[in-house]
């Protein structure tokens, strides 16, 4: 069995990332998987990119990462996100932008594990946070488990075949310490929540641990929430001149 640390949506928050990496170091992790959005919103994009490159074994390019190297995507962002994106571009070296360009948007591990940032559907950046979105997403991949981020919400959607041959999709909202068993007869969309900018009303950094062997054996997905020095992250966001709202929302987890 392999033990994966699963992180996503760091968004330039090195204070939160440092805390998560330290905690992962205590959990006998074999490999760390990053599901994207390393940069954007936060004050330490360069440092976060360096740390992810050093510590993570598989790295997905998120939509904010993509927007750094594809300026046209910035027109879809709100005012604060767009301002942070422009500032972020100026902080990154040419080499770091090149590294972003080499990141993949989907990675398949083993026989039944898929990694994406947003949606498993190709060329689709939809948010999967409600049942209709999950039902549509399940139709676009064949693997047993899809790990994704993007929503900043820790969720698990489970697709179970019923006795009539149809599929029932249910939503699980795990809390800190919840270990969810993933049945090999079902299929799953698993989101570890956000390291650097949670949006579920809980400001603690969020990540998960996936214990996984193969498509025909049970796996477990355990959610972790940890405290970090939010005030330090807020002060740093203000110091570099990013929009005030990006700092204030860290305290509320929204």
Secondary structure as GFF3:
##gff-version 3
##sequence-region A 1 254
A	DSSP	beta_strand	2	7	.	.	.	ID=ss1
A	DSSP	alpha_helix	14	24	.	.	.	ID=ss2
A	DSSP	beta_strand	31	34	.	.	.	ID=ss3
A	DSSP	alpha_helix	45	55	.	.	.	ID=ss4
A	DSSP	beta_strand	58	59	.	.	.	ID=ss5
A	DSSP	alpha_helix	63	69	.	.	.	ID=ss6
A	DSSP	three_ten_helix	71	76	.	.	.	ID=ss7
A	DSSP	alpha_helix	79	91	.	.	.	ID=ss8
A	DSSP	alpha_helix	94	102	.	.	.	ID=ss9
A	DSSP	beta_strand	106	109	.	.	.	ID=ss10
A	DSSP	beta_strand	113	116	.	.	.	ID=ss11
A	DSSP	alpha_helix	131	138	.	.	.	ID=ss12
A	DSSP	beta_strand	145	148	.	.	.	ID=ss13
A	DSSP	beta_strand	154	161	.	.	.	ID=ss14
A	DSSP	beta_strand	167	172	.	.	.	ID=ss15
A	DSSP	beta_strand	179	182	.	.	.	ID=ss16
A	DSSP	beta_strand	187	192	.	.	.	ID=ss17
A	DSSP	beta_strand	205	212	.	.	.	ID=ss18
A	DSSP	beta_strand	219	226	.	.	.	ID=ss19
A	DSSP	alpha_helix	230	239	.	.	.	ID=ss20
A	DSSP	alpha_helix	244	252	.	.	.	ID=ss21
###
